[in-house]
């Protein structure tokens, strides 16, 4: 009996059965596999402008002190984040990406037999962090216009429910729940023994005024944590830093299971500078908004059904040849996201890029349509 076989006998069964997270294909991987040069990645909702110049400068200035541990509690960055939302530093927790904070929440609440409710078509880390602690994910199909179905979510709550995941905007659809709908849902929860995790990774891109600001809801009577990230509009995905906003008592509990120094010194410095670079934030938002408008018009003109998006990506239906289109685009050096891992086999998600990236994507997709005709 081999070492692997013997160890697999004692590894927790629920761990061995978890499907791994499927990331967007990296540029380097595509170039190795297909010999493509100058590939364009439009798969992972990254900022095509890159990081804030101020963030890069702050990171360079700190390189010589990388041998020193950062302040584990990151008081300066937490205070700066809190000031953006008119909160206190005690309302803020940092994570190695916001998904680490999801894991901390599952750590304190989820065990064998516990349940967490989440959208069927959403970020797969919700399921993974719940299953990693032996919990049961309860999936809610998307509702009208591919939005979160809060009514059905409410119906699925049981005495075993410990966490409810809500993404606003949701990925991969880019849809939102309105302020009125979210407040009504929170007010109607049957128990205060349920933690609502409101994932606002794409909130800075929202144009719709009816979308709520989760930070304004955390001081209510419902246990609620709002997650944000520096990976998207701030362009710091490679530094892996996100944050959560909640009442101080919940932050204190989460800190008991948070690893020390989980937000590294370079990430802290970059995030602090990016937070105040309003010019980079403005340019990033304007680029995304103009790109969304362009891509929506072009995709619609090609005959595809496009879901209106409040994020920095668009989700559109190809039909049964979605994987063929995805692979065709790879050969053209354009990486998008085939949504099979999200349970949407006929759909593709494309991240807004620079103007020339968007145009190259539409040109390549138009070529497929021209060569293959009707796709459905």
C-alpha positions in Angstrom: 0.0 0.0 0.0 1.5 3.3 -1.1 1.9 6.4 1.1 -0.8 8.3 -0.8 -3.3 5.4 -0.4 -2.6 5.1 3.3 -2.9 8.9 4.0 -6.1 9.1 1.9 -7.7 6.6 4.3 -7.5 9.1 7.2 -8.0 12.4 5.3 -11.4 13.8 6.2 -13.9 12.4 3.7 -15.6 15.7 3.1 -12.3 17.3 2.2 -11.4 14.6 -0.3 -14.8 15.2 -2.1 -14.5 19.0 -2.6 -14.0 19.9 -6.2 -11.1 22.4 -6.4 -11.5 26.1 -7.3 -11.2 26.7 -11.1 -9.4 30.0 -11.8 -9.3 31.8 -15.1 -6.5 30.6 -17.4 -3.3 32.6 -16.8 -1.6 34.3 -19.8 1.6 32.4 -19.2 -0.2 29.1 -19.3 -1.9 29.9 -22.6 1.4 31.0 -24.2 3.1 27.8 -23.0 0.3 25.6 -24.3 -0.5 27.2 -27.6 2.6 29.2 -28.4 0.5 32.4 -28.5 2.3 35.7 -28.0 0.7 38.9 -26.7 -2.3 37.2 -25.2 -5.1 39.3 -23.7 -6.6 38.1 -20.4 -10.3 39.1 -20.0 -11.3 36.3 -17.7 -10.7 37.2 -14.0 -12.2 40.7 -13.6 -8.8 42.3 -13.1 -8.2 46.0 -13.6 -6.7 46.5 -17.1 -5.0 49.8 -16.0 -3.0 47.9 -13.5 -2.3 49.1 -10.0 -2.4 52.7 -8.8 1.0 54.5 -9.5 0.8 55.7 -5.9 0.5 52.1 -4.7 3.5 51.0 -6.8 5.6 53.8 -5.4 4.6 52.9 -1.8 5.5 49.3 -2.4 8.9 50.1 -3.8 9.7 52.3 -0.8 9.0 49.4 1.5 11.0 46.7 -0.2 14.1 47.2 1.9 12.2 46.4 5.1 10.6 43.1 3.8 12.6 41.2 6.4 10.5 42.7 9.2 7.0 41.5 10.1 4.2 44.0 9.6 2.0 45.1 12.3 -0.4 42.2 12.6 -3.4 44.4 13.4 -2.6 46.9 10.6 -4.0 49.9 12.5 -3.1 52.6 9.9 -4.8 50.8 7.0 -7.8 49.8 9.1 -8.3 53.4 10.2 -8.0 54.6 6.6 -10.6 52.1 5.4 -12.9 52.9 8.3 -12.8 56.6 7.5 -14.1 56.0 4.0 -17.3 54.5 5.5 -17.5 56.8 8.5 -16.8 53.8 10.8 -14.1 53.1 13.3 -11.0 50.8 13.0 -12.8 48.3 15.3 -15.3 47.7 12.5 -12.6 46.5 10.1 -10.8 43.2 9.6 -8.2 42.5 6.9 -7.8 39.3 4.9 -5.5 37.6 2.5 -8.1 38.4 -0.1 -11.7 38.8 1.0 -12.2 35.0 0.6 -10.0 34.5 3.6 -12.5 36.4 5.7 -15.2 34.1 4.3 -13.1 31.2 5.6 -12.8 32.8 9.0 -16.6 33.1 9.2 -17.1 29.5 8.3 -14.4 28.6 10.8 -16.4 30.1 13.7 -19.9 29.0 12.5 -19.8 25.9 10.4 -19.3 22.3 11.4 -20.7 18.9 10.3 -24.5 19.2 10.0 -24.6 23.0 9.7 -25.9 24.6 6.5 -25.0 27.7 4.5 -27.3 29.2 1.8 -25.8 30.6 -1.4 -26.7 31.3 -5.0 -26.3 28.4 -7.4 -24.5 30.5 -9.9 -22.0 32.5 -8.0 -18.5 32.6 -6.6 -17.4 28.9 -5.9 -15.4 29.8 -2.8 -18.7 30.2 -0.9 -19.3 26.4 -1.4 -15.6 25.5 -0.8 -15.2 27.3 2.5 -18.5 25.7 3.8 -17.6 22.2 2.7 -14.1 22.5 4.1 -15.5 22.7 7.6 -18.0 19.8 7.0 -21.0 22.0 6.3 -23.7 21.6 3.7 -24.1 24.2 1.0 -27.7 24.9 0.1 -28.0 26.3 -3.4 -30.6 28.8 -4.5 -31.2 29.1 -8.3 -31.1 32.6 -9.7 -34.5 34.3 -10.0 -36.0 36.9 -12.4 -33.5 38.5 -14.8 -30.7 36.3 -13.4 -30.7 38.1 -10.0 -30.5 36.7 -6.5 -33.8 35.2 -5.4 -34.2 36.5 -1.9 -37.7 35.1 -1.5 -36.5 31.6 -2.2 -33.4 32.1 0.0 -35.8 33.0 2.9 -37.8 29.8 2.3 -34.7 27.6 2.6 -33.7 28.8 6.0 -33.9 26.1 8.7 -32.7 25.7 12.3 -29.4 24.4 10.8 -28.7 27.5 8.8 -25.6 29.4 10.0 -24.5 31.6 7.1 -26.2 33.2 4.1 -24.0 34.4 1.3 -25.2 37.3 -0.9 -23.1 38.8 -3.6 -24.0 42.3 -4.6 -23.2 42.6 -7.5 -23.2 38.9 -8.2 -20.5 37.2 -10.3 -20.8 36.0 -13.0 -24.1 37.8 -13.8 -23.3 41.3 -12.7 -26.9 41.7 -11.3 -27.8 43.4 -8.0 -30.4 43.4 -5.3 -31.9 46.8 -4.5 -31.6 48.6 -1.2 -35.3 48.1 -0.5 -35.2 44.4 -1.3 -32.1 43.8 0.9 -33.5 45.7 3.8 -36.7 43.9 3.6 -34.9 40.5 3.5 -32.8 41.4 6.5 -35.8 42.6 8.5 -37.6 39.3 7.7 -34.9 36.9 8.9 -36.4 34.5 11.4 -33.3 34.2 13.6 -30.4 36.3 14.8 -28.3 33.2 14.9 -27.6 33.5 11.2 -24.6 35.5 9.8 -25.3 37.2 6.5 -22.1 37.6 4.4 -22.6 40.4 1.9 -19.9 40.2 -0.8 -19.4 43.6 -2.4 -16.2 42.8 -4.4 -17.6 44.8 -7.4 -19.5 47.5 -5.5 -17.2 50.4 -6.7 -18.3 49.8 -10.3 -22.1 50.1 -9.7 -24.0 52.8 -11.6 -27.5 51.9 -10.4 -28.5 54.3 -7.5 -30.9 51.7 -6.0 -28.0 49.5 -5.0 -27.4 49.5 -1.3 -24.1 50.4 0.5 -23.7 47.4 2.9 -21.5 49.5 5.2 -24.6 51.4 6.2 -26.4 48.2 7.4 -23.8 46.6 9.6 -25.0 48.4 12.8 -28.5 46.9 12.6 -30.0 44.0 14.5 -28.9 41.3 12.0 -25.4 39.8 12.2 -23.9 41.1 9.0 -20.4 41.3 7.6 -19.7 43.2 4.4 -16.7 42.1 2.3 -14.7 44.4 0.0 -11.5 43.8 -1.9 -8.5 45.7 -3.3 -8.3 43.1 -6.1 -10.7 44.6 -8.6 -11.1 48.4 -9.1 -7.9 49.1 -7.1 -5.8 46.7 -9.3 -4.0 44.9 -6.5 -5.1 41.3 -7.1 -1.6 40.0 -7.0 -1.1 41.3 -3.4 -4.1 39.4 -2.1 -5.8 41.9 0.3 -9.4 42.4 1.1 -11.4 43.5 4.1 -14.6 43.0 6.1 -16.8 45.5 7.8 -18.9 44.4 10.8 -19.8 45.3 14.4 -16.8 45.2 16.7 -17.9 42.2 18.6 -17.9 40.1 15.4 -14.6 41.5 14.3 -13.1 40.5 17.7 -14.4 36.9 17.4 -13.0 36.6 13.8 -9.6 37.8 15.0 -9.4 34.9 17.3 -9.0 32.5 14.3 -7.2 35.0 12.0 -3.6 34.0 11.3 -1.0 36.6 12.4 0.4 38.8 9.7 -2.2 37.6 7.2 -2.0 41.0 5.4 1.6 41.3 4.4 3.5 44.6 4.6 3.6 45.3 0.8 -0.1 44.6 0.5 -0.8 47.0 3.4 1.3 49.7 1.9 -0.2 49.3 -1.6 -3.7 49.3 -0.3 -3.2 52.4 1.8 -1.9 54.3 -1.1 -4.5 53.0 -3.6 -7.3 54.0 -1.2 -6.4 57.7 -1.6 -5.6 57.6 -5.3 -8.9 59.1 -6.5 -7.6 59.8 -10.0 -6.8 56.1 -10.6 -10.2 55.1 -9.1 -12.0 57.6 -11.4 -10.1 56.5 -14.6 -10.7 52.8 -13.8 -14.4 53.4 -13.3 -14.8 55.4 -16.5 -12.9 52.8 -18.5 -15.2 50.1 -17.2 -18.4 52.0 -17.8 -17.5 52.9 -21.4 -16.3 49.4 -22.0 -19.5 47.9 -20.7 -21.6 50.1 -23.0 -19.4 49.2 -26.0 -19.4 45.5 -25.4 -23.1 45.3 -24.6 -24.0 47.0 -27.9 -21.6 44.8 -29.9 -22.6 41.5 -28.3 -26.2 42.3 -28.8 -25.7 43.2 -32.4 -24.0 39.8 -32.9 -27.3 38.2 -31.6 -26.2 37.2 -28.1 -28.4 37.6 -25.0 -26.5 39.9 -22.6 -27.2 40.3 -19.0 -27.0 44.0 -18.0 -24.1 44.3 -15.6 -23.3 46.5 -12.6 -19.8 45.1 -12.3 -16.7 45.2 -14.5 -17.7 42.2 -16.7 -20.5 41.0 -19.0 -22.2 37.6 -19.0 -23.7 36.5 -22.3 -25.3 33.4 -23.6 -23.6 31.5 -26.5 -25.7 28.3 -26.5 -24.4 24.8 -26.9 -21.2 26.0 -28.6 -20.0 28.1 -25.7 -17.0 25.8 -25.1 -16.1 25.9 -28.8 -16.2 29.7 -28.7 -14.0 29.8 -25.6 -11.4 27.5 -27.2 -11.5 29.4 -30.5 -10.8 32.7 -28.6 -7.9 31.0 -26.8 -6.4 30.2 -30.1 -6.7 33.8 -31.0 -4.9 34.8 -27.9 -8.0 36.0 -26.0 -8.8 34.5 -22.6 -12.4 34.8 -21.4 -14.3 32.7 -18.9 -16.4 29.8 -19.9 -18.9 29.5 -17.1 -19.3 25.7 -16.8 -17.7 25.8 -13.3 -20.5 28.3 -12.4 -23.2 25.9 -13.5 -23.8 28.0 -16.7 -22.5 25.7 -19.5 -24.0 27.9 -22.3 -22.6 31.1 -21.1 -19.3 33.1 -21.3 -18.2 36.0 -19.0 -15.8 38.7 -20.4 -14.0 41.2 -18.3 -13.9 44.8 -19.6 -10.4 45.6 -20.9 -8.8 48.5 -22.5 -10.4 49.8 -25.6 -8.1 47.9 -27.9 -8.7 44.7 -25.9 -12.5 45.1 -26.2 -12.2 45.7 -29.9 -9.9 42.7 -30.4 -12.3 40.5 -28.5 -15.3 41.6 -30.6 -13.3 41.2 -33.8 -12.3 37.6 -32.9 -15.9 36.7 -31.8 -17.3 38.2 -35.0 -14.9 36.0 -36.9 -16.3 32.9 -35.2 -19.9 34.0 -35.9 -19.0 34.7 -39.6 -17.3 31.3 -40.0 -19.9 29.2 -38.2 -23.2 31.0 -38.6 -26.0 30.3 -36.2 -24.5 29.2 -32.8 -27.6 28.0 -31.0 
